[in-house]
């Protein structure tokens, strides 16, 4: 028997309440990192994939697993290593023999990709051949093995982590794969008070329990809702204008002409507009505003702007360029 469907007004109210409940449950385990969690929830309800960038020990893995618990979803962690094979992710077919008849048949054994929230841990530590095994699943939400296509049950999202410091023996993600991540979120060090609380919490031998605050059916309804919410022409125009401002050319801002080699593609405009709607809805607002675009722009554009040699030589970061563009590009 199907559960009753809520109308859009009720779903919008429920989305804001779900955000508060998720923040509360995640906060039982994760200290601080409020901006990181807010951006992650934006990607989650937008059905987008997410890349976390930060040094080891900042609870990136714990954040994803805790979120899966709070959502009551299946969770699978894949530790990317240099010897990881594509079949270790997608699964493989094995030959089985029926001892009673002697007949042989192939049986597909599913890999860890067949779950709801996938943690691709240190994704840049495995060769491109294995990294590419994620491409079809991230884009099409299905896996093809030995000529057979297997659908991935929704919700399905990949949350990957990457260490930005130690680069020996790593394989930088190609632009095509980076572009499939809706958001790239930088995870920074905690404040002194937050670090003190982390020490106090984690050295007493007790782990707080995390309760599921939403079921799969409601989560899917909330994810569908955000794409039905009214769009704002001002937001769409600002999103397109901002993405186009990252592309070098005679009409580009001086910042872009000086520092950028390649700018963001049309997918950035889509994610800026969609992400702004989700960000607004999570905070109880039916209509997005250009300020909502500004809230998510660094995470949407930071990994889509490729800097030139001069920028790298002077220590300019892509997010520095995005910050300047946000000051230069008009909202109207």
N, C-alpha and C positions, 0 to 999 in steps of 0.2 A: 504494500500500500504506500503510495507516494505521500510525502509530507506536504502540507499546505504551503503554497508559495506566498511570500509577503509582497505587498505592493512596494513601489519604488520609494515612496515617502518613508514608510516604515523601515525599509532596508537602509536608507540613508541615515536614519537615526540609529539603527542597529550598528552600522559601520563605525560611527563615532564611539559608541559604547564599547564595541569590540576592540577598538584601538586602545582605549583606556584600560580594559581588562588585560590585554596583551602586554602593555607597558608595565602593569602591576606585576604580572607573573614573571616576565623576563627580568624585571628589576629585583626579584627575589634572589636571582643568581648573578646577574650582570650588574656591576657597580658602575654608575655613570654611563658614558657613551650614549647619552640621550639622542644626540643628532644622528649617530650611526644607526640606532634602532629605528628612529623615525624614517630615515631614508630606506632602510631595509623593508619596513612595512609598506612603504610606497611601492617598491618593486614587487613585493609579494602580492598586493591587491591589484596591481597592474598586470600581473602574470608575466613579469619580466625577470630575466636572470640578473645576477648581481655578483660583482667582483669586489672582494675586500682586500685592501692593500695595507699591510702593516707588518712591523717586526714581530718575531715570535713572542709569545707570552702575553698577548693583549686580549685573549679570550675570544678570538674570532671563531674558532671551532666550537667553543662552548656556547657562543651566541646562537649559532645556527641550530645546534642540537637542542638547546633550550626552547627556541622558537618552534621547532617541530613538536616538542612535547606540549607546548601551550596551545598548539593548533590541533593536537591529536592526530597528526599525520605520520605516515611512514617516513623513516629517516635512514639514509644510507651514506656512509662516509667512504670515499675513495682516496687513499693516500697515493698521490702521483709520485712515481719513482722512475729512474732511468730505464728500468727493465720492465715496466708495465706495458702490456700488450693491449691492442684494441679489444680483443675478445675478453680480457679481464674486466672490461667495463660493460660491454654490450651483452656478453654471454656467448655460448658456443653450442654447436650440435654434437652430440655423442652417439656413437653406435651402440645399440643395445640388442641383445639376443634373447628371445623367448625360449627358455630351456625346454619347455614342454613341446613346442612345435619346431624349434630350430630356426624360426623366422627372425630376420634382423630388420631393425628399423632405426631411423634417426629420431632422437628426442632433443628438443631445444631446452637447454638449461639457462635460465635467465641470469643476467649479470646484475651487479648492484645498481645499474642505471634504472632498473625497474622499481622505482619507489617514488615518493612524492617530493620530498626535499632531498636533493643530492648535494653533499658537500664534496667539492673537488678540491682537496687539500693540497696546497703548493702545486698548482696546476702547471707552473712553468718549469717543473723539474722532470717532466717526461717529454720524450721526443715528439716532433710535430705529427708523426703518423698516428700516435696514440691520442694526442690532443684533438686531432681531426675527427676521432671517433665520437666526440661530443657534438660535432657540428650539426649532423642531421637531427639528433635528438633535441638539441636546443632550438633549432629553427622549426622543425616539422613535428616535433613531439612524437616521433616514431623511430624505430630501429630496424635496419635491414641486415639480416644475417643469412648467408648462403642463399640469397635470392628470395627470401621470405621476409615480409614486412610485419613487424610486431608493434602495435600501438602502445603508447605509454599512457597509463590511466591518469586523468587529471585529478587534482592539480599536480603539475609537474614543473619544477623549477630547479635550476642549477645555481648554487651559491658557491663560488670559488674563492680561494685565498691565494695570496701571493706575497712573498717576502721581497721588499724593494731594495734590500741592502746587499745580501750575499748573492752574487750573480754567477759565481763559478759553477760550471756544470749545469747551467740552466738553459732553457730554450724559450726565448721571448715569444709571446703569443703573436701570431700574425694579425694584421689589421682586420682581416675578414672575420676572425674569431673574436677579437676584441669588440667589434661592432655588434656582435650578438648579445653582449651584456648591456642591459638597459642602463645600469648604473655602475660606476666604479667609485667605491666608498673608501676614503682614507681613514684608517683607524689609528688614532694617536695615543700617546701616553696619558694615563690618568693624572688628575691633579694630586697634590700631596695628601689632601684629606681623603680623596677617593682611594688612593693607594693604601692608606692606613686602614680604611674600612675593608679593603680586599684582604689584607693580611689578617685582620681580626676575624673575618668571616671564614676564611679558608684554612685556618690553622687550629680549629677547634674539633675537627673530626666529625662534624655534622654537615650534611648537605641539605639545603632546603628543598622541599617538594614543590614541583611545578604541576599545576592542574590544567587540563585542557579546557579552554574557555569558549571554544567554537567547534562545531562538528563539520565534517567534510561537506555535507549538503549545504549548510548555511554559508560556508566559505566560498563555494562555487557560485552561490547566488550573489554574494557580495562582490566577487570578481567580475561577474557579468554586469552588475549594476553600473560600475564605474564607466563602462563603455557606452551605456545608455544615457548617462547624465548629459545635460545640455552643454554644448561647447560654447566658448566665448570667442567672437571674432577678434577682439583685442588680444586675447591670449594666443590664438592661432597665428595672428600676424606677428606678434612679438617673438613667438617661438621660431617662426620661419626667418625673421629678420636677424635674430641672434645667431642661428645656425649658419646662415649665409655670410654673416660678418666674419666667421672663422676661416673663410675660403680666400686665399690670396688672389688678387686681381686688381685692375686699375681702380675699381670702385670700393675696394676693401678699406677698412680703417687703417691708419698708419701703424697701429700695433700689430695687425695681421701681416701687413706687407713687410714689416721689419723682422718678425720673429717666426712666422708660420710657413712651413713647407707644404703641408696638406691640411685642409680643413675637414670639418664634419660633413657627412653625407645627409641625404634626406631622412634617414632613419633617426637622426638626432632631432630633427624638427618634429617627427611623430612622437618620440619619447618625451620631448619637452612639453608638448601639448597634452599628451595623455597623462604624464606624470603630474602636471599642474592640476589637472582635474582630480586625480587620486589624492594628491596632497590636500587640496581644498576639502574634498569629501571626508577625508579622515579627521579633519578638524571641524566637521559639522557644517560646511558651507556647500550649498548646491552648485553655485557658480564659481569658477576659478577666476583669479585675478592675476595680472602680470607679476605681482609680488610672489605668487606661487611658482611661477616660472623661475624667478630669481632664486627661490629656495632650493630648487633641484638642479639648476643649470651647471654648477661645478661638477656634480656627480655624473651628469649626462654627457657633458662635453670634455671633461678632463682627459679621458682615454681616447677621444676621437680627434684630438688636435695634435698633429705631428709637427714638432718644432724643427727649425733648420739648425745648421751647424753653429751659426752665430749665437743663437739662443742657448744652446747646450754649452757652448764655450763660456758664456757669461753666467751660467747657473740659473737661467730663466726656466721656470716650470710652466707646464701647460696650464695649470690652474691659476698661475699669475696672469697669464694672457687672458684667460676667461674672466678673471676678476676685472681687468682693465676694460674688456669689451662690455661687461655689464654696466660699467659707468658711462660708456660711450654710446651704446645703442639705445635709441629712443623707444619707449614703450608704445608710442602711438605714431 
